[in-house]
Amino acid sequence: MSARTPTRTPGAVDARLPWWALALPVAAFAALLLLATGPGRTHASGGEPAVGRIAQQIQHTLSR
């Protein structure tokens, strides 16, 4: 007769996260990125903003 092995050790922490623990930070990041790169934003300088260049680089990288 074989002994049953425990699946969890006593005092172990459950590492599973609820779905919103990942969804909320992703949604907040997407909203802030859209606000930062929106077309309605006015610029004090004539140059292109750094955030816009980063967003274009990410889009170019993902389109490959």
C-alpha positions as CSV (number, residue, x, y, z in Angstrom):
1,M,0.0,0.0,0.0
2,S,1.6,3.3,-1.1
3,A,1.4,6.5,0.9
4,R,-0.4,9.5,-0.5
5,T,1.8,12.5,-1.2
6,P,0.5,15.9,-0.2
7,T,-0.2,18.4,-3.0
8,R,0.5,21.4,-0.7
9,T,2.8,21.8,2.2
10,P,1.4,23.1,5.4
11,G,1.6,26.9,5.6
12,A,2.1,27.3,1.8
13,V,0.7,30.4,0.2
14,D,-1.7,30.1,-2.6
15,A,0.0,31.9,-5.6
16,R,-3.1,32.2,-7.9
17,L,-4.2,35.7,-8.7
18,P,-7.8,36.8,-9.5
19,W,-8.4,37.9,-13.1
20,W,-8.6,41.5,-12.2
21,A,-5.1,41.6,-10.6
22,L,-3.7,41.5,-14.1
23,A,-6.6,43.2,-16.0
24,L,-6.6,46.4,-14.0
25,P,-2.9,47.4,-14.4
26,V,-3.1,46.5,-18.1
27,A,-6.2,48.7,-18.6
28,A,-4.7,51.6,-16.7
29,F,-1.5,51.4,-18.7
30,A,-3.4,51.3,-22.0
31,A,-5.6,54.3,-20.9
32,L,-2.5,56.3,-19.9
33,L,-0.7,55.4,-23.2
34,L,-3.8,56.5,-25.2
35,L,-3.9,59.8,-23.3
36,A,-0.2,60.5,-23.8
37,T,-0.3,59.7,-27.5
38,G,-3.7,61.1,-28.4
39,P,-4.1,63.3,-31.5
40,G,-5.8,66.1,-29.6
41,R,-2.7,66.9,-27.5
42,T,-1.2,70.3,-28.0
43,H,2.6,70.7,-28.0
44,A,4.6,73.7,-26.8
45,S,7.6,72.7,-28.9
46,G,7.6,72.0,-32.7
47,G,9.3,68.7,-32.3
48,E,7.7,65.3,-32.0
49,P,7.1,64.1,-28.4
50,A,9.3,61.3,-27.1
51,V,6.2,59.2,-26.2
52,G,4.9,59.4,-29.8
53,R,8.3,58.2,-31.1
54,I,8.3,55.3,-28.6
55,A,4.7,54.4,-29.6
56,Q,5.7,54.5,-33.3
57,Q,8.7,52.3,-32.6
58,I,6.6,49.7,-30.7
59,Q,4.1,49.7,-33.6
60,H,6.9,49.3,-36.2
61,T,8.4,46.5,-34.2
62,L,5.1,44.6,-33.7
63,S,4.3,44.9,-37.4
64,R,7.3,42.9,-38.5
